[in-house]
Amino acid sequence: MSARDDQQLIERSAAVARDVAQQERERSDAAIASVVLDRLELGTTDTFEVHDPATGRVIATPADHSIDDALVALARADAAGRAWARTTARQRSDVLHRAYGLIIEQKDRLARVITREMGKPLAEAYGEVQYAADYVRWYAEEALRPAGNYRENPAGGSTILTTRAPIGTTLLITPWNFPMAMATRKIAPAIAVGCGAVVKPAALTPLTTLVVAEIFVEAGVPAELVQVVTTTDASGFSKALMADARVRKVSFTGSTGVGSVLLGQAAKHVIKSSMELGGNAPLLVFDDADLERAVEGAVVAKLRNGGQSCVAANRILVQSGIADAFVEGFTERMRQAVLGNGLAEGVTLGPVIDDRAVSSFSRLVDDAVAKGADLRTGGAAPEGDGHFFEATVLDRVPDDAEIANTEIFGPVAAIARFESEHEAIERANSTPFGLASYVFSQDIDRALNIADQLDAGMVGINQGIVSNVAAPFGGVKASGLGREGSGEGLEEYQEIRFYNLGRRGA
């Protein structure tokens, strides 16, 4: 083949790539255009801008609802919830099963909305759609297994009966990093047990939740049962609704600071609260770990969702005997991350959420290097449109570096060394947080013994993912209270009722 033929082949390949990219943009634009931007339909005229973090451009202007709008939404959800509570478990289950099917049918649309407003690569967005759908299916099944108990009074004379009832109207506040999964993880159990819900998505990523609400209605959920309030006045919204006696349950995913404020507000009306708050997850690699498995697990725990996850590996602690080999392998894998627009083919690391995040990563890296850390790869924000930061590895991070004591929430890995099990456990637990931890060791006794001593609600052993719809998700200490997912997640939306049944002659 001549040089001219080579050039023509390159040009044809580039043209095909441009056509594919144009088609992808058109499909994503159509997905965004399909979103109903005001589901409350109260005539709100104020709006706010939602930006694509990969380009910085405005992609939608949803309604900016007022506190009065939110109170109307609350009244609707409360009235609809009282009627919904009288439906049968089978009816609610069937509706959720239909919702699961519709989500799968519309996965292309949903994945593109997620990628456009949040930035994660399209492949990861598809993964989130399935994860979110799995919560809907799980609670469709859990709805048919209501807990209850029958037992004799030990003292005699009566029988003890316990049942479960819907707790009442719920307030569900979701974060920007998993806009679909965090919505269905809260909405589905509320629907399953018979509760109305007011949902406030993050102002950075409200569009996915609006689509999810549409799908629930299409599946048969009463239109007023799940009310989505989009607003930029997050504090005013929560203060007003938490002061309303109709709210009987609040579920919040976000920062510990905001969660603490909500708990204070919940105390006034003794509102049942689920709080999934901040994390500072340690990932421990022991000398006897399978090196390849540890490297792969650490990359997944660090880079899933671009590191923008409350369960992301925040402090990677490696035993000295395996440390050099681990750092070499881990750094090479981080270098392989392909940074770019999440809609582009082959991209594995999308943008971060905004410029504030980029500035934070730059500051943390500069501080660590100034204090003696070894920058192995990355460490910079590329020039151009959008909010991007390179996959970054810092080795030998000193304890006094800011990055060693803060939740990073991005694609920056901070590695430190340790000598003994005692040191590893002490350093892992030296934080007020306790959401997730990770342990890599081929000695199962050691792994389980270490896991038992970690202050964490969840521990991944020889794997970098802890989330599963069938498992209770939640933390200890300042990482929150309550659980989501599993059977425990359903109980968060229920009250236990006890009947003392007197028995004549017993």
PLY file of the C-alpha trace (Angstrom):
ply
format ascii 1.0
element vertex 506
property float x
property float y
property float z
element edge 505
property int vertex1
property int vertex2
end_header
0.00 0.00 0.00
1.37 3.41 -1.03
1.73 6.43 1.24
-1.18 8.00 -0.64
-3.35 4.96 0.08
-2.34 5.14 3.74
-3.35 8.79 3.89
-6.71 8.08 2.24
-7.37 5.28 4.74
-6.56 7.62 7.63
-8.85 10.29 6.21
-11.71 7.80 5.69
-11.29 6.51 9.26
-11.32 10.05 10.60
-14.47 10.81 8.60
-16.20 7.73 9.97
-15.17 8.73 13.50
-16.58 12.23 12.95
-19.85 10.78 11.65
-20.14 8.47 14.65
-19.42 11.33 17.03
-22.02 13.52 15.29
-24.63 10.75 15.52
-23.84 10.30 19.22
-24.23 14.03 19.86
-27.56 14.02 18.03
-28.82 11.05 20.05
-27.73 12.66 23.31
-29.28 15.99 22.31
-32.56 14.19 21.57
-32.42 12.48 24.97
-31.97 15.82 26.74
-34.71 17.45 24.65
-37.15 14.73 25.72
-36.95 15.65 29.41
-40.01 17.39 30.89
-38.35 20.21 32.82
-41.21 20.99 35.20
-43.19 18.03 36.46
-45.02 20.06 39.12
-46.80 22.15 36.45
-47.44 25.07 38.83
-46.66 27.78 36.32
-43.20 28.44 37.73
-41.35 30.93 35.54
-37.96 30.93 37.26
-35.36 28.54 35.86
-31.73 27.60 36.38
-29.03 26.27 34.10
-27.74 22.70 33.92
-24.30 22.40 32.31
-22.53 19.58 30.52
-19.30 19.15 32.56
-17.47 17.90 29.45
-18.05 21.14 27.55
-19.26 23.69 30.08
-22.26 24.42 27.84
-25.84 24.81 29.05
-27.90 21.74 28.15
-31.21 22.49 29.92
-33.03 25.07 32.05
-35.41 23.29 34.44
-37.88 25.05 36.72
-36.40 26.67 39.80
-39.20 25.89 42.23
-39.95 28.11 45.20
-40.60 27.04 48.78
-44.33 27.58 48.17
-44.09 25.22 45.18
-42.39 22.64 47.39
-45.18 22.86 49.97
-47.77 22.29 47.25
-45.78 19.24 46.15
-45.74 18.01 49.73
-49.53 18.35 50.02
-49.97 16.38 46.79
-47.61 13.59 47.82
-49.18 13.36 51.27
-52.73 12.99 49.90
-51.65 10.53 47.21
-49.64 8.54 49.73
-52.66 8.02 51.98
-54.54 6.47 49.06
-51.52 4.48 47.87
-51.07 2.97 51.34
-54.45 1.24 50.91
-53.35 -0.63 47.78
-52.23 -4.24 48.03
-48.63 -5.37 48.08
-49.27 -7.22 44.81
-50.49 -4.03 43.12
-47.42 -2.09 44.22
-45.12 -4.94 43.21
-46.66 -5.19 39.74
-46.20 -1.44 39.18
-42.54 -1.64 40.18
-41.98 -4.63 37.90
-43.44 -2.63 35.02
-41.17 0.28 35.93
-38.16 -2.05 35.80
-39.13 -3.18 32.31
-39.60 0.40 31.09
-36.22 1.45 32.48
-34.52 -1.36 30.56
-36.45 -0.40 27.41
-35.30 3.21 27.78
-31.74 2.51 28.88
-30.21 4.31 25.87
-32.10 7.50 26.65
-31.34 7.32 30.36
-27.64 6.59 29.90
-27.20 9.56 27.58
-28.98 11.91 29.97
-26.72 10.72 32.80
-23.57 11.22 30.75
-24.57 14.65 29.50
-25.48 16.12 32.90
-23.00 14.26 35.11
-20.14 13.44 32.74
-19.36 9.78 33.39
-18.38 7.68 30.35
-21.34 6.20 28.51
-20.35 2.64 29.44
-20.46 3.57 33.12
-23.78 5.36 32.59
-25.25 2.15 31.19
-23.92 0.40 34.28
-25.67 2.92 36.51
-28.95 2.46 34.63
-28.81 -1.29 35.30
-27.82 -0.73 38.93
-30.72 1.71 39.38
-33.13 -0.66 37.66
-32.00 -3.49 39.92
-33.17 -1.49 42.95
-36.61 -1.16 41.37
-36.78 -4.89 40.68
-35.45 -5.73 44.15
-38.14 -3.70 45.90
-40.81 -5.06 43.57
-39.88 -8.43 45.07
-39.43 -7.18 48.65
-42.90 -5.61 48.56
-44.35 -9.14 48.65
-42.36 -10.15 51.72
-43.61 -7.84 54.48
-42.07 -8.66 57.83
-44.22 -9.61 60.81
-44.13 -11.86 63.83
-46.37 -14.02 65.98
-45.28 -15.24 69.40
-46.65 -16.07 72.78
-46.30 -13.73 75.75
-43.70 -15.44 77.99
-45.83 -14.57 81.02
-48.91 -16.10 79.42
-52.36 -14.62 78.95
-51.83 -13.06 75.53
-50.30 -13.43 72.09
-47.88 -10.87 70.66
-48.44 -9.84 67.04
-46.20 -7.44 65.14
-46.85 -5.96 61.70
-45.32 -3.32 59.45
-47.07 -0.21 58.12
-45.93 2.57 55.76
-44.32 5.37 57.75
-46.03 8.18 55.83
-44.83 10.96 53.54
-41.12 10.88 52.77
-38.58 13.53 51.82
-35.87 12.14 49.56
-32.75 14.23 48.81
-30.35 12.81 46.24
-26.76 13.68 45.19
-25.28 14.54 41.81
-22.75 11.72 41.43
-25.18 8.82 40.86
-28.31 10.74 39.82
-30.33 7.68 38.82
-29.22 4.97 41.24
-29.56 7.18 44.29
-33.06 8.19 43.15
-34.38 4.66 42.64
-32.67 3.43 45.81
-34.92 5.83 47.74
-38.06 6.07 45.61
-38.57 2.34 44.98
-38.83 1.28 48.65
-41.15 4.21 49.37
-43.47 3.07 46.58
-43.13 -0.57 47.63
-44.40 -0.03 51.18
-47.06 2.57 50.33
-45.51 6.01 50.94
-45.78 9.27 49.05
-42.50 11.06 48.27
-41.13 14.53 47.60
-37.82 14.17 45.78
-35.20 16.90 45.51
-32.39 16.04 43.10
-29.11 17.93 43.14
-29.28 21.14 41.11
-26.19 20.00 39.18
-27.96 16.86 37.87
-31.77 17.11 38.05
-32.63 15.80 34.59
-32.21 12.08 35.24
-34.59 12.19 38.20
-37.21 13.93 36.07
-37.01 11.08 33.55
-37.20 8.46 36.32
-40.37 10.08 37.71
-41.90 10.02 34.22
-41.16 6.30 33.91
-42.73 5.52 37.28
-45.93 7.31 36.21
-45.90 5.46 32.88
-45.65 2.20 34.85
-48.77 3.00 36.87
-47.56 5.04 39.84
-50.13 7.80 40.56
-48.86 11.05 39.05
-48.97 12.92 42.37
-47.38 10.19 44.51
-43.76 11.06 43.58
-43.24 14.83 43.35
-39.91 16.04 41.93
-38.93 19.51 43.12
-36.03 21.08 41.21
-34.57 24.06 43.03
-31.39 26.00 43.67
-32.56 26.90 47.20
-31.56 23.62 48.82
-31.31 24.93 52.37
-34.60 26.86 52.17
-36.33 23.82 50.71
-35.16 21.43 53.41
-35.82 23.90 56.24
-39.42 24.45 55.13
-40.31 20.82 54.51
-38.54 19.46 57.57
-40.61 21.89 59.68
-43.83 20.43 58.26
-45.43 17.75 60.41
-46.60 15.83 57.32
-43.03 14.70 56.63
-42.43 11.50 58.59
-39.27 10.22 56.96
-36.18 11.85 55.44
-33.52 10.05 53.40
-30.45 12.06 52.45
-27.27 11.23 50.57
-24.60 13.91 50.69
-22.09 15.64 52.93
-21.80 15.06 56.66
-22.18 18.79 57.30
-25.55 19.00 55.54
-26.65 15.69 57.05
-25.95 17.03 60.53
-28.13 20.08 59.84
-30.96 17.85 58.59
-30.75 15.68 61.69
-31.11 18.78 63.82
-34.20 19.77 61.84
-35.58 16.22 62.06
-35.40 16.29 65.84
-38.18 18.90 66.11
-40.82 16.53 64.72
-38.97 13.28 65.53
-38.67 12.44 61.84
-37.21 9.04 61.05
-33.90 9.65 59.28
-31.58 7.77 56.94
-28.27 9.53 56.34
-25.66 8.28 53.86
-22.90 10.81 54.42
-19.21 11.40 53.72
-16.48 8.80 53.58
-12.71 8.47 53.85
-12.29 4.87 52.75
-8.98 3.13 53.48
-7.78 0.42 51.10
-5.28 -1.92 52.79
-2.92 -4.08 50.73
-0.94 -6.66 52.72
2.29 -8.36 51.69
0.50 -11.65 51.02
-2.06 -10.09 48.63
-2.40 -11.32 45.07
-0.62 -8.40 43.37
-2.60 -8.40 40.13
-5.88 -8.70 41.99
-4.93 -5.91 44.40
-3.91 -3.55 41.60
-7.09 -4.19 39.64
-9.27 -3.85 42.74
-7.58 -0.62 43.75
-8.05 0.89 40.28
-11.75 0.03 40.35
-12.15 1.36 43.90
-10.35 4.58 42.95
-11.57 5.34 39.42
-15.16 4.12 39.39
-17.26 7.17 38.52
-14.01 9.10 38.16
-13.39 8.74 41.89
-16.52 10.80 42.54
-18.01 8.30 44.95
-18.43 8.24 48.72
-17.04 4.69 48.76
-14.03 5.46 46.56
-10.65 4.35 47.91
-9.46 7.54 49.57
-6.34 6.36 51.39
-4.37 3.49 49.84
-2.20 1.92 52.54
0.29 -0.69 51.32
2.54 -2.95 53.38
6.21 -2.25 52.73
7.10 -5.69 51.33
4.73 -5.40 48.36
4.62 -1.60 48.11
7.10 -0.97 45.28
5.58 -3.64 43.03
2.06 -2.47 43.82
2.84 1.19 43.11
4.48 0.30 39.80
1.54 -1.81 38.64
-1.09 0.59 39.94
0.59 3.60 38.33
0.77 1.84 34.97
-2.95 1.03 35.13
-3.82 4.61 36.06
-1.76 5.86 33.09
-3.99 3.78 30.82
-7.10 5.81 31.71
-8.40 7.59 28.60
-9.54 11.10 29.53
-12.26 12.78 27.51
-15.92 13.48 26.83
-17.95 10.56 28.17
-19.88 10.30 24.90
-16.71 9.59 22.89
-15.79 6.02 22.06
-12.96 4.55 24.14
-13.08 7.16 26.93
-12.71 5.59 30.39
-12.36 8.75 32.50
-14.82 11.57 31.99
-14.86 15.10 33.36
-15.30 15.96 37.02
-18.43 17.82 38.02
-17.24 21.45 38.01
-14.34 23.90 38.21
-14.41 23.86 42.01
-13.49 20.18 41.92
-10.62 20.81 39.50
-9.25 23.55 41.75
-9.53 21.30 44.79
-7.53 18.49 43.15
-4.82 20.88 42.01
-4.49 22.28 45.52
-4.35 18.82 47.13
-1.69 17.58 44.70
0.47 20.70 45.06
0.27 20.51 48.86
1.21 16.81 48.94
4.18 17.27 46.60
5.38 20.28 48.58
5.34 18.11 51.71
7.37 15.30 50.13
4.97 13.07 48.19
6.22 11.50 44.95
4.04 12.39 41.94
4.12 9.23 39.81
1.68 10.23 37.08
-0.89 12.90 36.25
-1.37 15.83 38.58
-2.70 18.42 36.16
-5.85 19.76 34.54
-5.59 19.78 30.74
-6.39 23.01 28.95
-9.58 23.39 26.95
-13.32 23.27 27.51
-14.91 21.29 30.29
-13.81 20.24 33.76
-11.11 17.60 33.48
-8.32 16.28 35.70
-5.79 13.60 34.88
-5.73 10.23 36.62
-3.13 10.92 39.29
-0.94 8.81 41.58
0.88 10.21 44.61
3.24 7.84 46.43
4.72 8.17 49.93
2.11 10.71 50.94
3.03 12.10 54.39
0.47 12.10 57.19
0.47 15.89 57.42
-0.55 16.36 53.77
-4.07 17.69 53.38
-4.94 14.89 50.95
-4.23 12.30 53.66
-6.99 13.74 55.83
-9.76 14.80 53.47
-12.27 13.14 51.14
-10.73 13.55 47.68
-13.81 12.75 45.54
-11.90 12.57 42.29
-9.32 10.65 40.21
-6.37 11.30 42.54
-4.86 8.36 44.43
-2.88 8.92 47.64
-0.59 6.03 48.62
1.24 5.56 51.92
3.25 2.65 53.36
2.82 0.66 56.58
4.72 -2.11 58.38
2.40 -4.06 60.70
-1.25 -5.09 60.95
-1.62 -3.00 64.09
-0.35 0.10 62.30
-2.63 -0.52 59.33
-5.74 -0.83 61.50
-4.84 2.19 63.60
-4.28 4.38 60.55
-7.39 3.08 58.78
-9.56 3.96 61.77
-7.96 7.37 62.43
-10.86 9.28 60.90
-14.33 10.33 62.05
-15.79 8.57 59.01
-16.70 4.92 58.60
-18.52 4.18 55.36
-16.43 1.69 53.35
-13.06 -0.04 53.66
-11.13 -2.50 51.50
-8.75 -5.32 52.45
-6.49 -7.30 50.11
-4.89 -10.46 51.52
-4.75 -14.09 50.39
-4.98 -15.19 54.02
-8.73 -15.36 54.62
-8.30 -15.50 58.38
-6.23 -12.33 58.31
-8.66 -10.60 55.94
-11.68 -11.37 58.11
-9.89 -10.49 61.34
-8.82 -7.15 59.86
-12.33 -6.51 58.55
-13.76 -7.14 62.02
-11.52 -4.44 63.46
-12.23 -1.74 60.86
-14.68 1.02 61.75
-16.76 0.72 58.60
-20.30 -0.20 57.64
-19.05 -2.08 54.57
-15.80 -3.90 53.79
-14.70 -5.14 50.39
-12.39 -8.15 50.72
-10.18 -8.78 47.67
-12.45 -6.70 45.46
-12.90 -3.02 44.75
-16.70 -2.84 44.69
-18.90 -3.12 47.77
-22.28 -1.93 46.45
-25.01 -4.50 45.81
-28.77 -4.06 45.82
-29.15 -7.20 47.96
-26.80 -5.85 50.66
-27.38 -3.13 53.28
-25.56 0.04 52.20
-24.54 2.47 54.93
-21.86 3.56 57.36
-20.95 4.15 60.98
-19.65 7.15 62.93
-19.87 10.40 60.92
-20.71 8.47 57.74
-24.34 8.32 58.72
-27.08 6.09 60.04
-29.67 3.75 58.62
-29.30 1.42 55.64
-30.39 1.38 52.00
-30.85 -1.67 49.83
-31.52 -5.22 51.01
-34.43 -6.00 53.31
-33.12 -3.45 55.79
-33.71 -0.71 53.25
-37.43 -1.48 53.19
-37.67 -1.25 56.98
-36.45 2.35 56.82
-39.84 3.28 55.30
-41.97 1.31 57.74
-43.25 1.52 61.30
-43.41 -1.55 63.52
-46.83 -2.04 65.10
-47.50 -4.35 68.04
-50.86 -5.89 68.94
-51.26 -7.50 72.34
-53.99 -10.07 71.79
-55.54 -11.14 75.11
-56.55 -14.78 75.38
-59.27 -15.90 77.76
-58.26 -18.85 79.86
-54.63 -18.78 78.70
0 1
1 2
2 3
3 4
4 5
5 6
6 7
7 8
8 9
9 10
10 11
11 12
12 13
13 14
14 15
15 16
16 17
17 18
18 19
19 20
20 21
21 22
22 23
23 24
24 25
25 26
26 27
27 28
28 29
29 30
30 31
31 32
32 33
33 34
34 35
35 36
36 37
37 38
38 39
39 40
40 41
41 42
42 43
43 44
44 45
45 46
46 47
47 48
48 49
49 50
50 51
51 52
52 53
53 54
54 55
55 56
56 57
57 58
58 59
59 60
60 61
61 62
62 63
63 64
64 65
65 66
66 67
67 68
68 69
69 70
70 71
71 72
72 73
73 74
74 75
75 76
76 77
77 78
78 79
79 80
80 81
81 82
82 83
83 84
84 85
85 86
86 87
87 88
88 89
89 90
90 91
91 92
92 93
93 94
94 95
95 96
96 97
97 98
98 99
99 100
100 101
101 102
102 103
103 104
104 105
105 106
106 107
107 108
108 109
109 110
110 111
111 112
112 113
113 114
114 115
115 116
116 117
117 118
118 119
119 120
120 121
121 122
122 123
123 124
124 125
125 126
126 127
127 128
128 129
129 130
130 131
131 132
132 133
133 134
134 135
135 136
136 137
137 138
138 139
139 140
140 141
141 142
142 143
143 144
144 145
145 146
146 147
147 148
148 149
149 150
150 151
151 152
152 153
153 154
154 155
155 156
156 157
157 158
158 159
159 160
160 161
161 162
162 163
163 164
164 165
165 166
166 167
167 168
168 169
169 170
170 171
171 172
172 173
173 174
174 175
175 176
176 177
177 178
178 179
179 180
180 181
181 182
182 183
183 184
184 185
185 186
186 187
187 188
188 189
189 190
190 191
191 192
192 193
193 194
194 195
195 196
196 197
197 198
198 199
199 200
200 201
201 202
202 203
203 204
204 205
205 206
206 207
207 208
208 209
209 210
210 211
211 212
212 213
213 214
214 215
215 216
216 217
217 218
218 219
219 220
220 221
221 222
222 223
223 224
224 225
225 226
226 227
227 228
228 229
229 230
230 231
231 232
232 233
233 234
234 235
235 236
236 237
237 238
238 239
239 240
240 241
241 242
242 243
243 244
244 245
245 246
246 247
247 248
248 249
249 250
250 251
251 252
252 253
253 254
254 255
255 256
256 257
257 258
258 259
259 260
260 261
261 262
262 263
263 264
264 265
265 266
266 267
267 268
268 269
269 270
270 271
271 272
272 273
273 274
274 275
275 276
276 277
277 278
278 279
279 280
280 281
281 282
282 283
283 284
284 285
285 286
286 287
287 288
288 289
289 290
290 291
291 292
292 293
293 294
294 295
295 296
296 297
297 298
298 299
299 300
300 301
301 302
302 303
303 304
304 305
305 306
306 307
307 308
308 309
309 310
310 311
311 312
312 313
313 314
314 315
315 316
316 317
317 318
318 319
319 320
320 321
321 322
322 323
323 324
324 325
325 326
326 327
327 328
328 329
329 330
330 331
331 332
332 333
333 334
334 335
335 336
336 337
337 338
338 339
339 340
340 341
341 342
342 343
343 344
344 345
345 346
346 347
347 348
348 349
349 350
350 351
351 352
352 353
353 354
354 355
355 356
356 357
357 358
358 359
359 360
360 361
361 362
362 363
363 364
364 365
365 366
366 367
367 368
368 369
369 370
370 371
371 372
372 373
373 374
374 375
375 376
376 377
377 378
378 379
379 380
380 381
381 382
382 383
383 384
384 385
385 386
386 387
387 388
388 389
389 390
390 391
391 392
392 393
393 394
394 395
395 396
396 397
397 398
398 399
399 400
400 401
401 402
402 403
403 404
404 405
405 406
406 407
407 408
408 409
409 410
410 411
411 412
412 413
413 414
414 415
415 416
416 417
417 418
418 419
419 420
420 421
421 422
422 423
423 424
424 425
425 426
426 427
427 428
428 429
429 430
430 431
431 432
432 433
433 434
434 435
435 436
436 437
437 438
438 439
439 440
440 441
441 442
442 443
443 444
444 445
445 446
446 447
447 448
448 449
449 450
450 451
451 452
452 453
453 454
454 455
455 456
456 457
457 458
458 459
459 460
460 461
461 462
462 463
463 464
464 465
465 466
466 467
467 468
468 469
469 470
470 471
471 472
472 473
473 474
474 475
475 476
476 477
477 478
478 479
479 480
480 481
481 482
482 483
483 484
484 485
485 486
486 487
487 488
488 489
489 490
490 491
491 492
492 493
493 494
494 495
495 496
496 497
497 498
498 499
499 500
500 501
501 502
502 503
503 504
504 505
